[in-house]
Amino acid sequence: MTRRSSLRSRVAGLKTEVLALYFAARDPRTPRLARWWIVLVVAYALSPIDLIPDFIPVLGLLDDLVLVPIGIAIALKLVPPQVLAESRVRARERVGTVKHAGRVAAFVIAALWLAVVFAVVYWLWTWLSAA
């Protein structure tokens, strides 16, 4: 197996795991803490705003390469084994059919960040004009 095909298989496995987490988060048997953690990890992974900006050499990408996999590993531990097994089966069945979910999710998260920025600016504007 070449290095390139190994990397592709790992990426495909990661996509399957993330999709399985999505299905697990929607399952009513999943604890609330696990659901919130999954949302937090996916939002961080897809968010254009990082803890360490990507333009900083090495460290900027290191947070994505370390924090996201750790977050996914914790999420996988929080989900009940039966729910995770069923979610993985569903994810393997659907992994080739989901095309633009990442782009849509990134757009939604970017829109939420913009809404937060506008809300803070509006609050500051009204607070400063009242003073």
Phi, psi and omega in degrees: 000131181281166181296322181293317179290329176296317178296318179296321179292324177293319178296317178297320177295321178294319178298319179295318180295319179295319177295322176296321176295323176300312180295322180294323180294333180274350181281131181293344179279349180282131179299153182300320179300318179296319179299312181296321179296318179298315179299317180298315181294315180294319178298318179294319182295323183266351183288140176286349180257122182248162175299314175243119183303145183293339183284349175282121184304139177064302183296326181297322178271338182296324180294324177290324182281342182251308187293318182294312177297324176295317178298319178294318179298319178294318179299319179296328178286331183281338182277135178303141185304320181294317178296318180295319179297315179295321180293322178295322178297313178299320181294318179297325178290327187256354189301328179276344185268339181274113187258302190249023182296322180295320178293317179296315180296318178297320178296316180297316180294319177297321178295322177295318176299318177297319178298320178295317179298314179296322178295318179294317178297317179298316179298316178297319179299312181291324180291318180287326179286337178280339184280000000 
